[in-house]
Amino acid sequence: MEESLGRVPSWMELLAEPASEHSWGIFRDLNLGETHLSPREKALIGVGTAAAIQCPYCTYFHKEEARLAEVTEEELEETVNLAGVTKYFSTVLHGNGADHDDFVDETDEIIEYIKEQEAAAADD
C-alpha cells in the first residue's frame, strides 16, 4: 500500500485482519490496476456511485481521483446528476412495482428504434 499510495490509509486499518489483504487486493487491482476501463472512466463511475449511495468519504475520494484524471468540474457535476437521475427513476420503478419483463421489452424496442434512426441519419 505504501508503495502505491505513499502510506497506509487509516481507513484500511479498520478492516478485520482476515479481510485486509483481500480488500487491498480488490482496491489495488480494480482502482489502480490496468483493466478494460481507463482511470478516467473508473473515477467517473466512482463519483456517480458514491453520490448515489450518499457516502461523503467515497465522494471525496473519487472526486479527487477524477481530478487527477483531468475530469472537469462540469463533467463531475454531470456525473452526479446522471447518478441522481438513475436513482430517482429506480425509486419510481421499484416503488410502483413496474413489471421487469415489460420494462426489458420496452427498452429493447426503444434501443432498436434509436439504432434505426441513427442508421437512417448515417445514410443521409
VOGU-3710 file (C-alpha; in Angstrom, 3 decimals, decimal comma):
1> meeslgrvps> 0,000/0,000/0,000  2,736/2,420/0,913  4,433/1,887/-2,433  1,201/2,651/-4,322  -0,313/5,322/-2,082  2,636/6,715/-0,132  1,137/5,491/3,143  -1,297/3,018/4,613  -4,593/4,901/4,884  -6,099/4,713/8,359
11> wmellaepas> -9,402/3,509/6,881  -7,651/0,400/5,565  -6,604/-0,350/9,140  -10,295/-0,533/10,077  -10,660/-3,786/8,151  -10,724/-7,014/10,126  -7,432/-8,865/9,676  -8,731/-11,769/7,621  -10,117/-9,275/5,086  -7,386/-6,633/4,987
21> ehswgifrdl> -5,103/-8,200/2,363  -8,044/-9,312/0,244  -9,681/-5,886/0,427  -6,445/-4,123/-0,525  -6,068/-6,510/-3,468  -9,538/-5,692/-4,740  -8,949/-1,956/-4,373  -5,493/-2,133/-5,938  -6,430/-4,366/-8,840  -9,678/-2,627/-9,805
31> nlgethlspr> -8,911/1,006/-8,984  -5,190/1,189/-9,661  -4,526/-1,734/-11,978  -4,796/-1,930/-15,729  -8,313/-3,006/-16,651  -10,663/-2,522/-19,587  -11,665/0,863/-18,169  -9,419/3,906/-18,214  -8,551/5,680/-14,940  -10,881/8,484/-16,083
41> ekaligvgta> -13,804/6,119/-16,623  -13,185/4,402/-13,281  -13,125/7,737/-11,483  -16,399/8,872/-13,066  -18,072/5,596/-12,124  -16,742/6,014/-8,590  -18,101/9,563/-8,343  -21,537/8,549/-9,600  -21,748/5,540/-7,327  -20,507/7,452/-4,292
51> aaiqcpycty> -23,026/10,212/-4,874  -25,871/7,724/-5,316  -25,068/5,898/-2,086  -24,511/9,274/-0,392  -21,101/8,423/1,051  -19,099/11,586/1,805  -15,865/9,600/2,151  -16,209/7,885/-1,224  -17,488/11,054/-2,894  -14,421/12,998/-1,767
61> fhkeearlae> -12,002/10,221/-2,725  -13,470/9,627/-6,178  -13,800/13,337/-6,989  -10,117/13,802/-6,195  -9,307/10,674/-8,208  -11,303/12,144/-11,108  -9,484/15,462/-10,888  -6,182/13,556/-11,129  -7,558/12,025/-14,328  -8,281/15,556/-15,633
71> vteeeleetv> -12,055/15,330/-15,321  -13,517/18,844/-15,385  -15,829/20,284/-12,755  -18,614/20,347/-15,350  -18,093/16,645/-16,026  -18,183/15,920/-12,281  -21,464/17,813/-11,949  -22,955/15,967/-14,902  -21,831/12,622/-13,477  -23,532/13,361/-10,158
81> nlagvtkyfs> -26,675/14,492/-11,966  -26,773/11,288/-14,021  -26,372/9,235/-10,847  -29,247/11,173/-9,293  -31,495/10,614/-12,302  -30,755/6,884/-12,228  -31,507/6,692/-8,504  -34,702/8,728/-8,990  -36,106/6,511/-11,729  -35,025/3,361/-9,890
91> tvlhgngadh> -37,059/4,571/-6,915  -40,074/5,252/-9,155  -39,838/1,853/-10,865  -39,312/-0,156/-7,668  -41,756/1,822/-5,561  -44,518/1,402/-8,105  -43,754/-2,247/-8,837  -43,104/-1,816/-12,557  -43,045/-5,161/-14,340  -39,420/-6,014/-15,143
101> ddfvdetdei> -40,219/-8,079/-18,249  -42,338/-5,259/-19,690  -39,540/-2,808/-18,920  -36,990/-5,007/-20,736  -39,273/-5,368/-23,764  -39,927/-1,622/-23,942  -36,245/-0,808/-23,550  -35,320/-3,238/-26,332  -37,892/-1,573/-28,608  -36,520/1,871/-27,780
111> ieyikeqeaa> -32,924/0,787/-28,464  -33,947/-0,754/-31,779  -35,752/2,452/-32,769  -32,708/4,572/-31,905  -30,439/2,269/-33,930  -32,771/2,582/-36,916  -32,817/6,385/-36,597  -29,021/6,523/-36,387  -28,664/4,242/-39,414  -31,096/6,389/-41,415
121> aadd> -29,205/9,565/-40,434  -25,899/7,982/-41,478  -27,370/7,121/-44,885  -28,435/10,747/-45,498
//
